[in-house]
């Protein structure tokens, strides 16, 4: 016999629900009160919202307000918890995340063992909108406490650890999620990203490859695997992956830029320039592509073209330290010492641990006959190279500095 909830039974089961949940927490978003955040600020664009409403973002999805067959046998408090949970999800689909949080709060208050409410509330806390890691972790911990075999709780907590750069904790959680459910393909991808950060290249490639088996048309997986191949100097494999990115999405500038970087490493200047130029055509404000093309022109000793591109990169991003360094190199080769010193000084302001900038500026001071300034910069450069594990550069700079002091 099928169960049906009549209007009368609904009145009995859910008497006088308020328009908004009443016990809404105000302690998140960096100690900022909910009342200080306008609903307009909380509404995502449709494009961002569509990407947010994915299985990855919300592993447990319930779309119906009332599933009578499942709810009718539950205690009244649990039924009400489900009601608020489902309404929260409906609000999420409308981009009303603040109201959704209030409803998740109410659902948990009524049903403290509602794992999916903790999961989804934690997902909102950990989203780009709020980035409240502490509350997100607390919700995922609670979900694991209630159900230690819920893979989404581990994968979600692992994502937060990844954002916090707590690599080992992230790896442990992603691995646990995979052990529980080996078919969670997106977890392989996220774990691969962590392995990439740890420079564990082979493990990263294995995870990206596993993800690609299921999602052969996802460009980001090829992009990241291609990056790893580039770091391993496996040029042909890197080129193949970046070319695949371009085939999947011909309007994705990163594909061209990344392939151009590999061509640059191979000293295939014309191919590199063609790719950087294509990336710029797609995105005229792509400062990295201007910098990279400028570096190729620098290698070709086409100083004017190099300066033009590097100027553009700096115009787009005034804190682009690498572009200042590259332009300083060009000025140095043109013997425009003051301009070169100004650029290397700017690099040091932006990146105080940029050893090459100190070394390059020190060599210019040496060229100009300012011995003390040269020694000071070279010694700082040597210390930084030593701290960063670049012993070859450390020894070279120390030799130069020692010779100047004799």
ABEGO torsion letter per residue (X at the ends): XBBBBBAAAAAAABBGBBABBABBBAABGGGBBAAABBAAAABBBAAAAAAABBAAABABBBABABBAAAAAABBAAAAAAAAAAAAAAAAAAAGBAAAAAAAAAAAAAABAABAAAAAAAAAAAABAAAGBAAAAAAAAAAAAAABAABAAAAAAAAAAAAAAGBAAAAAAAAAAAAAABAABAAAAAAAAAAAAAAGBAAAAAAAAAAAAAABAABAAAAAAAAAAAAAAGBAAAAAAAAAAAAAABAABAAAAAAAAAAAAAAGBAAAAAAAAAAAAAABAABAAAAAAAAAAAAAAGBAAAAAAAAAAAAAABAABAAAAAAAAAAAAAAGBAAAAAAAAAAAAAABAABAAAAAAAAAAAAAAGBAAAAAAAAAAAAAAAAAAGBAAAAAAAAAAAAAAAX
